[in-house]
Amino acid sequence: MHRMCQRLVALELRQFTGLQHRALARRKDLISHQQSAAMFASYSSPRLADAPEAGNAQNSNEKLSFSIRSSNGSRLSGEEFLSNIAKTIAKSGNVTADESGEFAIPRAAFEVLLTEYNSLLEESSAFKDKYTRALADTENVRRRGQRLTDEAKVFAIQSFCKDLLEIPDILEVAINSVPKEELKTNQALKDLYDGVSMTRSMLLKTFTKHGLQPVSPEGEKFDPNLHEALFEIPQAGAKYESGHVGHVAKIGYSLHGRPIRPAQVGVVKSS
């Protein structure tokens, strides 16, 4: 019975001792947290920097020089910067530490970080502007290339179309050279005339299917960019006003709206 009591007493003592250790650890953590918060508040507010509570150690640490860049100009990592701060404070002899043994970062180091932060903001803004401009330029180049590709597909047959334009002109001359009176008496000539007319009509339909349109600008205002003037027509007795196309000697053609052969015309002479 006596041994059992001793064991119970020893167990109670161990539990009580454990509670004491945990309470001390919590108190130490609370004190460290309060000190860190006070230190951050002193560095965050400019008013607290000149307060008397700052202490002589902090005033001496503010005279220290820190840099977040290495000798070659590259930025240090966070661990390297903290290591340099620790070495610099150790060399100066002004070491300020809390109960846990961690040294207090001097205000000069915070000022270096703030300066570098502002520099990074400026660099980020500059890079963002360059990136936006580069995206816009790339999009413009893409659109221009797409437009050129589409135009190349559409106008790839332009030279081929120019070579075919003389065929409907020749067929039209052949059709217009046949006297209409002979078509009533000569059946063979009429069949040949109908065959040539149908050939010309089918050829023009094929042209239209591929975007090749005939242009007959009779009565329109003369445009030297679209029309080729062959002669002038006296205004007396002309059907149109001066400066307008009064006669079309040879029709023009345009491929998808782009002129590939100007119409040869006669222009009404101005008075």
Secondary structure, DSSP 8 states (H G I E B T S, - for coil): -HHHHHHHHHHHHHHHHHHHHHHHHHHHHHHHHHHHHHHHHHHH-HHHHTSGGGHHHHHHHHTS---SB-TTS-B--HHHHHHHHHHHHHHHT---B-TTS-B---HHHHHHHHHHHHHHHHHHHHHHHHHHHHHHHHHHHHHHHHHHHHHHHHGGGHHHHHHHTHHHHHHHHHHHTS-TTHHHH-HHHHHHHHHHHHHHHHHHHHHHHTTEEEE--TTSB--TTTEEEEEEE-STT-SS-TTBEEEEEE-EEEETTEEEE-EEEEEE---
